[in-house]
Amino acid sequence: MQYLLLLHIKGYPEREWASIGELAERLQTQHHGVVALVSRCEESGLVERRQGLEDRRQVQVYLLARGEQVLNHLAALHRAELKSMQGKFTVPIIQLPNE
């Protein structure tokens, strides 16, 4: 789940951070669950919380350099795994009843 959190922060459109609410929506989970997840990632030095400049009630979550390194490492591992599985399985074609 931490990997997904890092991915969503990194890939958030047009800015370097995401709010707790936005992350909860994208991860399809409860707000308090994301708060706990962000806390664990923050303790590990992967992300940082900052108070919103425009809305001081908003918590913005930024990816730190260590989080970026972990994300790049995991992405490389996943790419390598997917490449190694190339040709090993196929996606079945499913005929829908109306076709």
C-alpha positions as CSV (number, residue, x, y, z in Angstrom):
1,M,0.0,0.0,0.0
2,Q,2.9,2.3,0.7
3,Y,4.1,1.8,-2.9
4,L,0.7,2.9,-4.2
5,L,0.7,5.9,-2.0
6,L,4.1,7.0,-3.4
7,L,2.9,6.3,-6.9
8,H,-0.1,8.5,-6.5
9,I,1.9,11.4,-5.0
10,K,4.4,11.2,-7.8
11,G,1.8,10.9,-10.5
12,Y,-0.6,13.6,-9.3
13,P,-1.4,15.8,-12.2
14,E,0.3,19.2,-12.5
15,R,1.8,19.5,-9.0
16,E,4.3,17.9,-6.7
17,W,1.9,17.0,-3.8
18,A,-1.5,15.5,-3.1
19,S,-3.8,16.1,-0.2
20,I,-4.9,13.4,2.2
21,G,-8.4,13.6,0.8
22,E,-7.2,13.2,-2.8
23,L,-5.1,10.3,-1.8
24,A,-8.0,8.6,0.0
25,E,-10.1,9.0,-3.1
26,R,-7.5,7.6,-5.4
27,L,-6.7,4.7,-3.1
28,Q,-10.4,4.1,-2.6
29,T,-9.9,4.0,1.2
30,Q,-11.0,5.8,4.3
31,H,-9.5,9.2,5.2
32,H,-8.2,7.9,8.6
33,G,-6.5,5.0,6.9
34,V,-4.6,7.3,4.6
35,V,-3.6,9.4,7.6
36,A,-2.1,6.3,9.2
37,L,-0.4,5.3,6.0
38,V,1.1,8.7,5.5
39,S,2.3,8.6,9.1
40,R,4.2,5.3,8.5
41,C,5.7,6.7,5.3
42,E,6.7,9.9,7.1
43,E,8.4,7.9,9.9
44,S,10.4,6.1,7.2
45,G,11.5,9.3,5.6
46,L,9.6,8.7,2.4
47,V,7.1,11.6,2.5
48,E,6.6,14.9,4.3
49,R,3.3,16.6,5.4
50,R,3.0,20.4,4.9
51,Q,0.2,22.7,5.8
52,G,-1.6,24.2,2.8
53,L,-0.7,27.7,1.9
54,E,-4.1,28.7,0.7
55,D,-6.2,26.6,3.0
56,R,-4.3,26.0,6.3
57,R,-6.7,23.1,7.2
58,Q,-5.4,21.2,4.2
59,V,-2.5,18.7,4.6
60,Q,-0.3,18.4,1.5
61,V,1.8,15.3,1.2
62,Y,5.1,15.6,-0.7
63,L,7.4,12.8,-1.9
64,L,10.9,13.2,-0.4
65,A,14.2,12.2,-2.1
66,R,14.3,8.9,-0.2
67,G,10.7,8.2,-1.3
68,E,11.6,8.9,-4.9
69,Q,14.6,6.5,-4.6
70,V,12.4,3.7,-3.2
71,L,9.7,4.3,-5.9
72,N,12.3,4.2,-8.7
73,H,13.8,1.0,-7.2
74,L,10.4,-0.8,-7.0
75,A,9.4,0.4,-10.4
76,A,12.6,-1.1,-11.9
77,L,11.9,-4.4,-10.1
78,H,8.4,-4.5,-11.4
79,R,9.5,-3.7,-15.0
80,A,12.1,-6.5,-14.8
81,E,9.5,-8.9,-13.5
82,L,7.0,-8.0,-16.3
83,K,9.7,-8.4,-18.9
84,S,10.6,-11.8,-17.6
85,M,7.0,-12.9,-17.9
86,Q,6.6,-11.8,-21.5
87,G,5.1,-14.6,-23.5
88,K,4.5,-16.8,-20.4
89,F,0.8,-16.0,-20.2
90,T,-1.9,-14.6,-22.4
91,V,-5.1,-12.7,-21.7
92,P,-8.1,-14.7,-22.8
93,I,-10.5,-13.2,-25.2
94,I,-14.0,-13.2,-23.8
95,Q,-17.0,-13.2,-26.0
96,L,-19.9,-11.1,-24.6
97,P,-23.4,-12.5,-25.1
98,N,-24.4,-9.6,-27.5
99,E,-21.6,-10.1,-29.9
